[in-house]
Amino acid sequence: MRLIGLSFLAFASSAGAFSPSSSAVAVKSANHPRQSTSLSMALTLYGSQGSRSPLVNWAANELDLSLEAGDLSKNPHPFGQIPCLTDDNDVVVFESGAILSYLQIKANKKGIDGDARAAEVTSWIAWANASLDPICFLETPEGKVYDTGLKSPNRRIEKLNEMLSESQFLVEGGFSLADVAVASYLLYVIQFFPDVELHSKWPHVVRYMKECAGREGYGKAFGSNVQGYCVSRLTEMESGSGKEKKLFGMF
């Protein structure tokens, strides 16, 4: 997915969230306490707010991982893109989905998740990138995002809504990196396309988005302004008000 360039960067700047000069802070959700499990002290993230990097920060927050902000002039991504993650033993991982999967592997090694749960999480991460991304963001042949597919009925989102009618999160056992991957794309949509209305079609998806956006780890990664906007917008959807609200007057 190619995020919408200048509009996204302007949004991120005004949101005041993670910047390349700051490091992610390990946090625990008040509603979902997690025992601290310092998995690694060698993780370095090369990224910026105007990219998918905050997904990685959110995942790190939920796993109680410490991330150092890498010098972008030394970014080891083979194509010079972001995000890119390095770890000890000369590990280099790029593409947001691959990075989330790598963090899941580290969690598995520490016994945080068993094989069955880890396999489900990894599958959802792959689904988010392969199937959800092109639904959320419609592109021209040149790769420019021009609209969202969430304005129209969709079989996959209908199925997701059905699943979430019976489960709080995607994988049994509570919030996971599966939710980081899926909810991030959904929450990007309402930032780029603030007039989109989802509740009438998929009320359980909206409930899920709101719960994910309200997590402390999301706020730390994306910034309090982004978090506040998302929760407010989703609340408006639930109540049926504010359909034409614009974020910071930029769109």
Helices and strands as residue ranges (DSSP letters): H 5-15, E 44-46, H 53-62, E 68-69, G 72-74, E 84-87, E 91-94, H 96-109, H 115-127, I 128-132, H 133-136, E 138-139, E 145-147, G 149-151, H 155-164, H 177-192, H 203-213, H 216-222, H 224-239
